[in-house]
Amino acid sequence: MAQEYTKRADDYSKWYNEIVDRADLAEHSDVKGCMVIKPYGYAIWEKMKDALDVKFKETGHSNAYFPLFIPKSYLSKEASHVDGFAKECAVVTHYRLKNAEDGSGVIVDPDAKLEEELIVRPTSETIIWNSYKKWIQSYRDLPILINQWANVVRWEMRTRLFLRTTEFLWQEGHTAHATKQEAIEETEQMLEVYADFAEDFMAMPVIRGRKTESERFAGALDTYCIEAMMQDGKALQAGTSHFLGQNFAKAFDVKFTDNTGKLDYVWATSWGVSTRLIGALIMTHSDDDGLVLPPALAPIQVVIIPIFKTEEEQRLIDEKVNALTKEMRKIGISVKYDNDSIKRPGWKFAEYEAKGVPVRVAIGPRDLANNQAEVVRRDTKEKTTLGLDGFAVNIKELLDSIQSNLLEKAKTFRSDNTHEVDTYDEFKRRLKSDSGFFLAHWDGTTETEAKIKEETKATIRCIPLETKEVAGVCMYSGKPSKGRVIFAKAY
């Protein structure tokens, strides 16, 4: 009997965990709070990484690498930064182990205590700005546009695969500029890079916005973000770009001489996305039958499954499929021919459906005789027949159709689950019965923001950049409001 899996409508959290397991994306590690990213999950991350890396280089950035360990004194230099990360830091205090005298195993050598403790990086602003101090003397050294692909550690008490783990993979950009305006433009540019990637590659529509003061990155003057809606209506912050002003330059005394001879502090930005995007991908598109992947990020875009009874049938199908595979790869399609004779076709169909492969092709002797193949698209489950002449081009068109359909479907879902509310009673009532984004007026104070969060568990996800500000009255306090913001429950 086929195994029964949890449906989204019954238990969304359990459904998510089962999708990760069934698609063989990741598993929990014996190190509490950490995960093992399995080959198929890592292949998705590599596709994301490769696409983003091209975009970063197209906008003038170069990759570099900085130490995993940060001297504790560095974090003390920027007060709000250390306040923001102090509770999440892993600290290295010793550098050596030794065998216990009673033979019970290894112990920390008490004589190997570090003079200064080292922090396992939660983010790299401090260690990078210490280097920038050596690199920057004059305006000729600017701008510095650096990106780093790395791992970071933030000690989490409650974890979920991809969405929140103690160690995760990410990229972090760190730039230095001669003027405030140039740094702001960089911050806005990288937000657009993230938004374009989310929509063009992930087929995930996002809201571009600014964070409120209480939700800003620790040490930033302004934080821009992209917010996405998951299928349970919750928001997920998918990427952030921070305008750091001169805070880190002042903390690390990074000055430059401008073209008039004046000495000033440089202006800074930082920005990043992480393996959390894989969680976003899962929750944006997947269904009760497993993972659904947009073709742009699918490690395998097309799987071909032969159906045969005799060795001669297998030989003829192999011959034809090898030619089709070569044809598809020539135009950039990632294809797998699964001619493993041990597993039955029905098992393979279920396996690749669970893994979210966008297009499944089945071909048997009768198909071969008719010069055609059965094709099933993962997003709609629609089954059709394609002729083998011009097959690669037709498959490419089908993949493009799947990519655009997933984006449009997600846009429709977001639109159907975005609500305007005017009173606090209406907001609380609808928050209980409806899910999604709630557009409401807010008076701009951290006090009101904190009260709403405390009473409803909903937070201000962002102040949207794309909608025109229209003055109104705060739903909570009745005070004047400059415009509507997005409230939602979030991951």
C-alpha positions in Angstrom: 0.0 0.0 0.0 1.3 3.5 -0.9 2.4 5.6 2.1 0.0 8.3 3.1 1.6 11.7 3.4 0.5 14.8 5.3 -1.5 17.4 3.3 -0.8 21.1 3.5 -4.3 21.8 4.7 -4.0 19.3 7.6 -0.6 20.2 9.1 1.5 22.7 7.1 4.6 22.3 9.3 4.6 18.5 9.1 3.9 18.7 5.3 7.0 20.9 4.9 9.2 18.5 6.8 8.0 15.6 4.8 8.6 17.4 1.5 12.3 18.0 2.6 12.6 14.3 3.5 10.8 12.8 0.4 12.8 15.0 -2.0 16.0 14.0 -0.2 17.0 17.6 0.3 18.4 17.6 3.8 18.4 16.0 7.2 19.0 17.0 10.8 22.6 16.6 12.0 23.7 15.0 15.3 25.0 18.5 16.0 21.9 20.1 17.6 20.4 22.8 15.4 22.5 22.0 12.3 21.6 20.3 9.1 23.2 18.1 6.5 22.4 19.4 3.0 22.2 16.3 0.8 23.4 16.3 -2.8 20.0 17.1 -4.4 19.4 20.0 -2.0 22.9 21.2 -2.5 22.4 21.1 -6.2 19.5 23.5 -5.9 21.7 25.8 -3.8 24.4 25.6 -6.5 21.9 26.7 -9.1 20.9 29.6 -6.9 24.5 30.5 -6.2 25.6 30.3 -9.8 22.7 32.6 -11.0 23.3 35.1 -8.2 27.1 35.1 -8.7 26.6 36.1 -12.4 24.3 39.0 -11.3 26.8 40.2 -8.7 29.7 40.2 -11.2 27.5 42.0 -13.8 27.0 44.8 -11.2 30.8 45.1 -10.6 31.3 43.0 -7.5 34.2 40.6 -6.9 34.3 37.6 -4.6 36.7 37.4 -1.7 37.0 35.4 1.6 37.5 36.5 5.2 38.1 34.5 8.4 35.5 32.5 10.1 36.7 33.7 13.5 36.3 37.3 14.7 38.2 38.7 17.8 35.6 39.5 20.5 36.9 43.1 20.7 35.8 43.7 17.1 32.2 43.1 17.9 32.4 45.6 20.8 33.3 48.5 18.5 29.8 49.0 17.0 27.4 49.1 20.0 24.1 48.4 18.2 25.8 45.6 16.2 26.9 43.7 19.2 23.5 44.2 20.9 21.8 42.7 17.9 24.0 39.6 17.8 25.2 39.0 21.4 22.7 36.3 22.2 23.4 34.3 19.1 27.2 34.1 19.2 29.2 31.0 19.5 32.5 31.7 21.3 35.8 29.9 21.0 37.7 30.1 24.3 40.4 27.3 24.0 42.6 26.0 21.2 43.7 22.6 22.3 42.4 19.2 23.6 44.2 16.6 25.6 43.5 13.1 26.9 42.0 12.9 30.3 44.4 11.3 32.9 41.7 8.8 33.9 41.4 7.6 30.3 37.8 8.7 30.0 38.5 10.6 26.7 39.5 14.0 25.5 39.0 17.1 27.5 39.7 20.8 26.9 43.3 21.7 27.9 42.9 24.4 30.6 46.4 25.6 29.8 45.3 26.4 26.2 43.0 29.3 26.9 43.0 32.0 24.3 44.2 35.5 25.3 41.1 36.9 23.5 38.0 34.9 22.8 37.1 34.4 19.2 33.5 34.7 17.9 32.4 32.3 15.1 31.1 34.7 12.6 27.3 35.5 12.8 28.0 38.0 10.0 31.2 39.6 8.8 30.9 43.4 9.0 33.5 43.7 11.8 36.2 41.5 10.4 35.8 42.9 6.9 35.9 46.6 8.0 39.1 45.9 9.9 40.6 44.9 6.5 39.1 47.9 4.7 40.9 50.2 7.1 44.2 48.9 5.5 42.8 49.0 2.0 41.4 52.5 1.9 43.4 55.8 2.0 42.0 58.0 -0.8 39.0 58.3 -3.1 41.0 56.4 -5.7 40.6 53.3 -3.6 36.8 53.5 -3.8 34.3 52.0 -4.3 35.2 48.6 -2.9 32.6 46.1 -4.0 33.1 42.7 -2.4 31.0 39.6 -2.0 31.7 36.6 0.1 30.2 33.1 -0.2 30.4 31.6 3.3 28.8 29.8 6.2 27.7 31.6 9.4 26.7 30.5 12.9 23.8 32.1 14.8 22.9 30.1 17.9 19.2 29.2 17.5 17.0 27.5 20.1 14.2 26.5 17.7 15.3 25.3 14.3 13.7 24.1 11.1 15.5 22.7 8.0 16.6 25.5 5.6 14.4 28.2 7.3 16.3 28.5 10.6 19.4 26.6 11.6 22.4 27.3 13.8 24.8 27.1 10.9 23.7 28.0 7.4 25.2 29.0 4.0 24.8 32.4 2.5 26.5 35.2 0.6 27.2 38.6 2.1 28.1 41.7 0.2 30.1 44.4 1.8 30.8 47.7 0.0 32.5 51.0 0.7 31.8 54.3 -1.0 32.9 57.9 -1.2 29.4 59.4 -0.9 26.2 58.8 1.0 24.2 58.9 -2.3 26.4 56.3 -3.9 26.0 53.9 -0.9 22.2 54.4 -1.0 22.1 53.6 -4.7 24.1 50.5 -4.1 21.7 49.4 -1.4 18.7 49.9 -3.7 20.5 48.2 -6.6 21.2 45.0 -4.7 17.6 44.9 -3.5 16.6 44.9 -7.2 19.1 42.2 -7.9 17.5 40.0 -5.3 13.9 40.8 -6.4 14.8 40.0 -10.0 16.4 36.7 -9.0 13.4 35.8 -6.9 10.9 36.5 -9.7 12.9 35.4 -12.7 14.6 32.2 -11.3 12.5 31.2 -8.2 9.2 32.2 -9.9 8.4 33.8 -6.5 6.8 37.2 -6.5 8.1 39.5 -3.8 7.2 42.9 -2.2 10.1 45.3 -2.1 10.1 47.4 1.0 11.9 49.0 3.9 12.0 47.7 7.4 10.8 49.7 10.4 13.4 51.0 12.9 12.9 48.0 15.2 13.3 45.5 12.4 16.5 46.9 10.9 19.7 45.1 10.8 21.9 45.8 13.8 24.1 48.7 12.9 22.2 49.8 9.8 20.6 53.2 9.2 18.1 51.6 6.8 17.3 48.1 5.8 15.5 47.2 2.5 14.0 43.8 2.1 12.0 41.5 -0.2 9.1 39.7 1.4 7.4 36.7 0.0 4.1 35.0 0.8 4.1 31.3 1.5 1.2 29.0 0.8 0.1 29.1 4.4 -0.2 32.9 4.2 2.8 33.6 6.3 5.5 36.0 5.2 9.1 35.0 4.7 11.9 37.5 4.5 13.8 36.4 1.4 16.6 38.9 1.2 17.9 42.1 2.8 20.1 45.0 1.7 21.4 47.5 4.4 22.5 51.1 4.2 25.1 51.2 7.0 25.9 54.9 6.8 29.3 55.7 8.3 28.7 53.5 11.5 31.2 50.8 10.7 33.7 53.3 9.2 33.7 55.3 12.4 33.9 52.1 14.6 37.0 51.0 12.7 38.3 54.4 11.8 38.1 53.9 8.1 38.8 57.4 6.5 39.7 58.5 3.0 40.9 61.7 1.4 38.5 63.0 -1.2 39.5 64.8 -4.5 39.6 68.1 -2.7 42.0 66.8 0.0 39.3 66.6 2.7 39.4 63.7 5.1 36.1 61.9 5.7 34.7 58.5 6.8 33.6 56.2 4.0 29.9 55.1 3.5 28.9 51.5 3.7 26.4 48.8 2.7 25.9 45.1 3.3 23.4 42.7 1.8 22.7 39.0 1.8 20.6 35.9 1.0 20.9 32.4 2.4 19.9 28.8 2.1 16.6 30.0 3.5 15.7 30.5 -0.1 15.4 26.8 -0.5 12.8 26.8 2.2 11.0 29.6 0.4 11.1 27.7 -2.9 9.5 24.6 -1.2 6.7 26.6 0.4 5.9 28.8 -2.6 5.3 26.0 -5.2 5.1 22.5 -3.7 1.9 20.5 -3.5 0.6 17.5 -1.6 2.4 15.1 -3.9 5.9 16.5 -3.2 8.3 19.2 -4.3 7.6 21.4 -7.3 10.6 23.2 -8.8 10.7 26.0 -11.3 12.8 24.9 -14.3 15.3 27.7 -13.8 16.5 26.1 -10.6 15.8 22.5 -11.1 18.9 20.3 -11.0 17.1 17.9 -13.4 14.7 19.7 -15.7 13.7 16.7 -17.7 13.7 13.0 -16.7 13.2 10.3 -19.4 11.9 6.9 -18.3 12.0 4.0 -20.7 9.3 1.3 -20.7 10.3 -2.0 -22.2 10.1 -5.8 -21.8 12.9 -7.1 -24.0 16.5 -6.3 -24.5 15.9 -5.4 -28.1 13.2 -2.9 -27.1 15.6 -1.4 -24.5 18.4 -1.2 -27.1 16.1 0.7 -29.6 14.8 3.0 -26.9 18.3 3.7 -25.6 19.5 4.6 -29.1 16.7 7.1 -29.6 16.8 8.6 -26.1 20.6 9.1 -26.4 20.0 11.2 -29.5 17.2 13.2 -27.9 19.3 13.8 -24.8 22.2 15.1 -26.9 19.8 17.4 -28.7 18.4 18.8 -25.5 21.7 19.3 -23.8 22.9 21.3 -26.8 20.3 24.0 -26.1 21.0 24.0 -22.3 18.4 21.6 -21.0 19.4 19.5 -18.0 18.2 16.0 -18.7 18.5 12.6 -17.0 17.8 9.3 -18.6 16.8 6.8 -15.9 17.2 3.4 -17.6 17.8 1.6 -14.3 16.2 -1.8 -14.9 15.8 -2.7 -11.2 13.2 0.0 -10.3 9.8 -0.2 -12.0 8.5 2.8 -14.1 5.7 3.5 -11.6 8.2 3.8 -8.7 10.3 6.2 -10.8 7.2 8.3 -11.7 6.5 8.8 -8.0 10.1 9.4 -7.2 10.6 12.2 -9.7 7.3 13.7 -8.9 8.4 13.9 -5.2 11.7 15.5 -6.3 9.8 18.2 -8.3 11.4 17.4 -11.7 9.5 19.8 -14.0 9.0 17.5 -17.0 8.7 13.7 -17.1 8.9 11.8 -20.3 7.9 8.2 -20.8 8.8 6.3 -23.9 8.0 2.7 -24.9 8.1 0.5 -28.1 4.7 1.8 -29.3 5.8 5.4 -28.7 8.9 4.7 -30.7 7.0 3.2 -33.5 4.7 6.3 -33.6 7.7 8.7 -33.3 6.3 10.2 -30.2 6.6 10.3 -26.4 4.3 10.8 -23.4 5.1 14.0 -21.5 3.9 15.1 -18.1 4.5 18.6 -16.6 4.9 18.7 -12.9 3.2 21.9 -12.2 -0.3 21.0 -13.6 0.1 17.2 -13.9 -1.1 17.7 -17.5 -0.2 14.8 -19.8 0.4 15.2 -23.5 2.1 13.6 -26.4 5.0 15.2 -28.3 6.5 14.1 -31.6 10.1 13.2 -31.5 10.9 15.5 -34.4 11.9 18.9 -33.0 11.5 17.4 -29.5 14.2 19.5 -27.8 12.7 22.8 -29.0 9.2 21.8 -27.9 10.5 20.7 -24.5 12.3 24.1 -24.1 9.0 25.9 -24.8 7.3 23.6 -22.2 9.9 24.5 -19.6 9.4 28.2 -20.3 5.6 27.7 -19.9 6.1 26.0 -16.6 8.4 28.7 -15.3 5.9 31.5 -16.2 2.9 29.5 -14.9 4.5 29.0 -11.5 5.1 32.8 -11.2 1.6 33.7 -12.3 0.1 31.1 -9.9 2.1 32.5 -7.0 1.1 36.1 -7.9 -2.6 35.1 -8.0 -2.3 33.4 -4.6 -0.7 36.5 -3.1 -3.2 38.8 -4.6 -6.1 36.7 -3.3 -4.6 36.7 0.2 -3.8 40.4 0.5 -6.3 42.4 2.5 -6.8 46.0 3.3 -8.0 46.7 6.8 -8.9 50.0 8.5 -9.7 49.2 12.1 -7.9 47.2 14.7 -11.0 45.1 15.5 -11.3 44.2 11.8 -7.6 43.4 11.7 -7.7 41.0 14.7 -10.9 39.4 13.4 -9.5 38.8 10.0 -6.2 37.7 11.3 -8.0 34.8 13.0 -10.0 33.7 10.0 -7.8 34.8 7.0 -4.2 34.3 6.2 -1.8 36.5 4.2 -0.7 40.1 4.0 -2.7 42.8 5.8 -2.3 46.4 4.5 -3.1 48.8 7.4 -2.2 52.3 8.5 0.4 52.6 11.3 1.4 55.8 13.1 5.2 55.2 12.7 6.0 54.6 16.4 7.9 51.6 17.8 5.4 51.6 20.8 2.4 50.9 18.5 4.4 48.3 16.5 5.4 46.5 19.7 1.9 46.5 21.1 0.4 45.0 17.9 3.1 42.3 17.8 2.5 41.5 21.5 -1.3 41.3 21.1 -1.5 39.5 17.7 1.9 37.9 16.9 1.7 39.8 13.6 4.7 42.0 12.7 5.2 44.8 10.2 7.0 43.0 7.4 7.9 46.1 5.5 6.9 49.6 4.4 6.2 48.9 0.6 8.3 50.8 -1.9 6.0 50.1 -4.8 2.8 51.7 -3.5 2.1 55.4 -3.2 1.9 56.7 0.3 -1.7 57.9 1.1 -2.2 59.5 4.5 -4.7 58.0 6.9 -5.3 57.1 10.5 -3.4 54.4 12.4 -5.7 51.4 13.0 -4.4 51.0 16.6 -3.8 54.5 18.0 -5.9 56.7 15.8 -3.0 58.9 15.2 -2.0 60.2 11.7 -0.4 57.7 9.4 1.7 58.4 6.3 0.6 55.3 4.5 -0.2 51.6 4.8 2.3 49.0 5.8 2.3 45.2 5.5 1.4 43.2 8.6 1.7 39.4 8.6 2.6 36.5 10.7 6.1 35.3 9.6 8.7 32.7 9.6 
